[in-house]
Amino acid sequence: MTTKYKIAEQVIRLLDGNQDINTRVHLNDIKLLIEQACNQILKADYFQTSLPEGDVVPNNAMIFTYDNVPVTSYKGKSKCSLPAFPINLPRNLGVLHVSKTDAIDEPFIPIPASLYGVVKPQALLGDLSGLIGYEVVGRDVIVTKDLTTIPISNVFMRLVGVDLAQLTDYDPLPLSSDMELTVVTQVYNMVSNLPDKKEQ
C-alpha cells in the first residue's frame, strides 16, 4: 500500500535534476495532481445510494473501478485478492460489484460470509440458478465456481472507498501495485512538461 506522501517523494526525486521546476512546483501541487491522476485511473465516481433499515453510508464515499484483477483456482472454486481495502459497509457493500471483465453487465451474486455452505446443499438454491456467486472473506473474494476452467483469468471489480481528497498524506491509497507506477509516471510527466519561465 502506498500513500500520497510516498508518491510525492518519488516524483520529487525524479525531478531532482531540474532545479527550475523544483523551485516552481510545491509539494501540495504534486499531491493535488496525485489525487487527480488516481481519480482518472480508478474511474472514480461518487457513491450515491440509500441503504434500507437506516444504514448510513459515510459522506464522500467514492466508487473505484478495477479492471483485470487476477483470479486463481482455489479448492474447487476460485479466488482473487481485493486490489484495495473498501470501506466497511453493511452486507459487505464495500465490494459493490464483481463480474467477468468482458461481461460487466452480468454481475456475480454477493453471498454473505459463510452462507454459501448452508445454501449449496439446497436442491433449488445450490447452483444459484446457474449464476456465479462470491463471498468476501478478509482480503479475499471467493467465487463459487472455478473460473480458471472456463477459462477466465481475471475479474472486474468496483469497490467503495473514501474520496481521495479526504485522505491524509499517510493514509493508504486504494491503488494496486501496477497502478502506483502509472500514477508516479503521469504526475512526473505533467510536472516535468511545465513550460520554462522564459516561455511564459
Secondary structure, DSSP 8 states (H G I E B T S, - for coil): ---HHHHHHHHHHHTTT-HHHHHH--HHHHHHHHHHHHHHHTT-EE-----GGG----TTEEEEEEEEEE-EEETTEEEEE-SS-----GGGTTEEEEEETT-TTS--EE--TT-HHHHTT-TTTTTGGG--EEEEETTEEEESS-GGGTT--EEEEEEEEE-GGGS-TTS--S--HHHHHHHHHHHHHHHHT---GGG-
